[in-house]
Amino acid sequence: MQGNRRLFCFAAASIVMTGILSTAVLATFVSSSSTALLRIDTRTNNGVLLSPQNTTSPTFVNLTGASVPISIASGNRLIRARFTAEGKCESIIGNGCMARIVAFNTATSATTELDPQAGTEFNFVPPNGLAGGYAMDRSRRIGVGSYNIRVQFAAGAGSLHTLDDWHFTVETFQ
């Protein structure tokens, strides 16, 4: 009897946990696909020719030059954007430095972060003060309109975020 009760409790707990975990997993995944690449745009900064860009702003600011205009006349398009950079985050209190890729609607001034939408939860550069190579890859379907796909960066409180030698690629799919 005792063994059956334990087995029942274990089975019930397993079912409950499976349901909770399944719900959590389903709620966090976003899926998009496409069959036709329509366009590839790139922007780059060569630190030898251009100065590194810095910010101490805790709110996101545009990375100068890392912007690609996209026009969608009908339907929607899958946008995939990749950003790589030499980054450095100097912090006296251990806060990291963030980056994100957004679609800025030029008609409405609405800004939509590409997926995964992490906001300030995505530390692009850790707060160690050492320069290194960093990368991010984002995507999202966007509808009719004119957009600028942009890289934005920010610094945690008490931090200096520096980006140099960066490369930004935006792919537009059917």
N, C-alpha and C positions, 0 to 999 in steps of 0.2 A: 504494500500500500504506500509506504514511504517513498519507494523508488518510482512508482507511477506519478505521485504528486510532484516529485522533483522533475521528472521527464515532462509533465504537463506544464509546469512553471517555466522550464527552459524553453519549450516549444512556443509558449505564449510570448515570452520575452523576445525570442528570436523573430517572431512574426511582427511584433510591435516595432522593434529596432529596424527590421528590413523595410517596413513601411515608412518610418521616419527618414531613414537614409535614402530610400528611393525618391521620396518627395523632395528632399534637399538636393539631390543630384539632378533631378529633372528641372528644378527651379533655377539652376545655375548655368545650364548650357544653352547656347544660342547657335543655330546652324544656318548657314547660307551656302549656296553653291551656284556655279555658273558654267557655261560651256564655251563662251566666246570672249576672248580678250580683245577689247576695242582700242585701248590706248595705254601707253606707258610714258610717264613724265618723271624726270629726275631733276633734283636741285642738289648742289653741293657747295661746300665751303672748304677751301684749302687754307689751312692755318698759316701757310707760308706767305700767302698773298693778302689774307684778311685777318683782322684781329679776332681773337676768341670773344665770345659773348658771355656776359656775366649778368646774374641777377641776385638780389637779396630779397626779392618780393615773395611773400608767402602766398600770394594769389598768382595764378597763371598769367604769363605774358607771352606774346608772340616771339618766336625765334626769327629774327630778321633774315629774310631770304628763303625761309623754309615754308613756302606757300605755293600751291598749285591750283589754278582756276579750273573748275569743272562745270560744264553746262549740261543739263539733262532736259531734253525737249518733251519727252513722253515716257511713260512707264517709270521704272526705277532702275538703278544700276548698283552693282556690287562694287564697292571701293575697297581696295586693299592697299594699305600704306605701311612702309617700312622705314625705320629711322635708325641710323647708326651714328655714333659720335665718340670722340674722345671726351670724357667727362671727368670733372673733379668736383668734389663737394667738401668744402672746408667748413667744419662746424665746431664751435667751442662747447656746445652742449649736447652733441650726439644726434641731432636731427638730420635726416636724409634729404636728398634733393629729388624732385619729381619732374616727370615729363608726361605729356599726353599728346594724342593726335585728334584733331577735331575737324568737323565739317561746319564752316561758318556760312550761313545762308545770307548772301549779299542783299537780298530784297527785304528780309524780315529781321536781320541781325541776330537770328537765333543761332546758338552754338550747340552742336551735338557732338559729344565725345564718341569716337569709334569704339567698337567692342574689342576687348572687355573694358567696360566703363569702370575704371578704378579710381578716378579722381586723384585725391592726394594720398590714397592708399598704395600707390605704385611708386616705390623708390627706384628711380632710374639710376641714380648713383648713390652708393652708400656713404655714410658720413665718416670716411676714413682719411680724407685729405690727400689720398694718392690718386694720380691720374690713371685712367684705364679706358679700355674700349667697352662700350655698352650698346645694346640694341633693343628694339621693340618692334612688334609686328601687330597691326590692328586692321579690322575690317568692319564694314557695315553697309547695308543696303540703304540708299537714300533716293528720294523721289524727285519729281519735277522741280527744277529751279536752277539757280546759279549759285555756286559755292566756291569757297576757297578752302582747300584741305590744308590744314596748318599744323605745325608743331608748336606746342607751347611748353614752357618750362617754368618752374617755381623753386623756391628754396624754403626749407623748413626754418622755423624761428632760429635766429642766430647763425644762419648758414650762408655761405657764398657758393652759388652754383655756376660753374664755368663749362661751356660747351665749345668744342673746337674740332676741326677736321671732320665735319659731319657730312652725311649723305642721306638724302630723302628721296624715296621712290614711291610714286602713286600709280597704281594700276586700276584701270576702269574696265569692268566686265559687263557683259550683257545682263 
